[in-house]
Structures are given as C-alpha cells and as structure tokens.
C-alpha cells in the first residue's frame, strides 16, 4: 500500500507511525468558490479567466473542465476547442480572498495554522498526540468536513500528512480530488516510487531536463543519490535540503525565511497590446511592486522585466535583468525601468508583461545612499502609499499613468494574498 488513504479504515496503526505536518490544498479553488456562489454552475465545466478574451489564459478550472484536459495556464481559445460546453467566468479576486480568510479561521479553530503557503494552501505543525497517525487522520477528516459545513459544500480540499512539510505537500497531491493521504517515515522512500521527479515541488520543466541529462529519470534513481550528490546536482544547499526531506527529516525548512523577491504579471487587454500600452501597464505594475517592498520594509537590489509577444506555441519572449543601488522609492525604480525598456525589441504585439524586484534586504541591513535624494524620495513614496491606502489604490499616481488607472487591477499572487478591506490609516510608517 502506498501511503495511508482515509479510505483504509482496516489499516493497523502503530504507535511508531508519527507525522509532524498537515498540509491542506484546496481543489480547483477559484472555480469551486464560483460554483459555491452560483448554483447554476455546479456540475458544469467552468474556467475562471482574468478578462473575457480568447487570447488570455485560464487561471483556474473546475474538475468538470479538467476532465476535458483544461488546466491552469491553458489558453482560453484552446480551452474552448478542448471543451465546447466550457463556461467562462471572470475572476472576482475579493471574493476568493474573503473565502480564504474564512477557511483559515475554520482550520485554525481545529489546529493552529503555521504557514499560509498561498491562497489555496496552508501548513500546520502537529504537536503531542496530534502526531499519532490515527489522530492526524481524524483531524484531517474533521477539517475537511468542517470546511464543507461552515464555508461551503463545493469547497473540497486534499490533505497530506507526513514527517516534514515538504512531504506533506507531496502527500496532498497523491490523492485528488478531496483526498486524505499520509506518508510515514517507515514507508520511505518506496512510497514515492510511483511518482516522477517532476511531481515534486520545486522541480519544474528546466530542472527536470537537467536531471534527465544527468541520467536521473525516476524517483528510484533520485532517492538513491547521496547527500553530496544531491548538493552537487543542484549546486546549492537546496539539493542538500531535498535529500533530507526525501529521507523524512524535518530539517531546516526555512519557514520564516525573508521574502527574496516581489513580482507582478498581467495579461494585456486588447487596447494595451502596443509597445506604448505595454510600457504604461508595466509602469503601473512597478508602482505596485514598489509599494509592496515598502510595506515589507525591504530594499531591492535588482529589477527584472518580462514581455511575452505571442500566445502561440512558438512564443517570443524578452527578459531583462539589472542590478540597482538599494532602493524602494517609485521614482528611482521608474528611472531604472525606462533605461531598460529602451532595449526591448519589437517582436510583435505584446500579450503579457511582468516586473520583479529581487535580491531584497531588510531595513536593518540597508546601506544608506551617499546621495541626498533617498530620504526625500522615500517620504514622497510613503505619502503616496498612505493616501492610496486611505482613499483607494489609484487615488494618487504619476501623471503618465492616468490612462491605465483601471488596467492591471489587484490580483492574487501565489505567495501574497491581498487585503481588500480598508486599511487602518493610523498604521503608517514613522517617517511619514
């Protein structure tokens, strides 16, 4: 038997079967919220989209749509061809955030939520008798039932249990949808052998190619590597951590590690699919990224730009990265952006744009500039943040962004869940 699914009540539980983590993954979350709020969509294949155009991509698909092959990231035009009865629903980010907080409250009423990994994922460290496998399975089943009874019948989730948080996330993917699955240390590594290396979190397309070039094509081969070989394969401590996690060690998870980057992407609506339109939308995204680093009280030392010019298979992409002097004010970042944008080639109509601020350092480690503008520009940016927080996110902006005020609205990032409620204006920074 691979793992311990909840559907196996005859399993003989041992006192040595202990798990340290419970990981919850909401199934088809955005689509499930829509089906909960709109009964006429239940049982139908639906896809949640950012805008109602065929050239954008699906940001979520119901399980009825997934049965046709529609997935997150599928282009809408292709999704329609794959699934003729597909119903498109424009995303409502504020509702997904509201439901997220309700679900966190439900889980927290049963077990403390240690970390919110994303809008549809959270991890809980188990303590004491909760760690006994039988009790952990009962807790997982109770969480699933309470979410459905107190938040909505359409809200299903998969729960994974394991010795460490990494394997708990893996376990949550091993029985979907609406699953409950446990991995015990005594079953390692054999319980993982039915997976492919690319099924593991952190092993994407490029990493998997690198593994295959080194002859690593199965989980058996990956698990057979030594700690030193894993470190060498990744060229960083992440390989060593992965070795420990696959052994079942609850080792150096870095749960409270500082955020390393802040990024925003946006699929351009048709009226902005010009070089000038893309430039303006990217400037607005940079405004949002700059406000986030100030809220996090960190400073950026790098800026990245990204443009995708075609939705077709042979995608044309431009990327640019540059190091910048530590900063967090919008004006300085826009100056760096304009210099970089001059290098962007014309490869056709731009379809998707993105910006990222990376190599972030906290306030305590910031090295002040020798130039005199840093303090003045910082106060200006924070004044804009305060007024936008009090009166609305587009209240105060630089003049050139007037025509894109309604473009690139707040979206939900994988690791950043926006707060839609009105912020408390007394919570402004001391320097303001």
Buried (B, 14 or more C-beta within 10 A) or exposed (E): EBBBBBEEEEBEEEEEBBBBBBBBBBBBBBBBBBBBEBEEBBEBBBBBBBBEBBBBBBBBBBBBBBEBEBBBEBBBBBBBEBBEEBBBBEBBBEBBBBBBBBBBEBBEEBBEBBBBBBBBBBBBBBEEEBBBBBBBBBBBEEBBEBBBEEBBEBBBBBBBBBBBBBBBBBBBBBBBBBBBBBBBBEBBBEBBEEBEBEBBBEBEEEBBEEBEEEEBEEBEEBBEBEBEBBBBBBEEEEBBBBBBBBBBBBBEBEEEEEBEBBBBBBBBBEEBBEBEBBBBBBBBBBBBBBBBBBBBEBBBBBBBBBBBBBBEEEEBEBEBEEEBBBBBBBBBBBEBBEEBBEEBEEBEBBBBBBBBBBBBBEEEEBEEBEEEEBEEBBBBBBEBBBEBBBEEBBEBBEEEBEEBBEBBBBBBBEBBBBEBEEBEEEEBEEEE
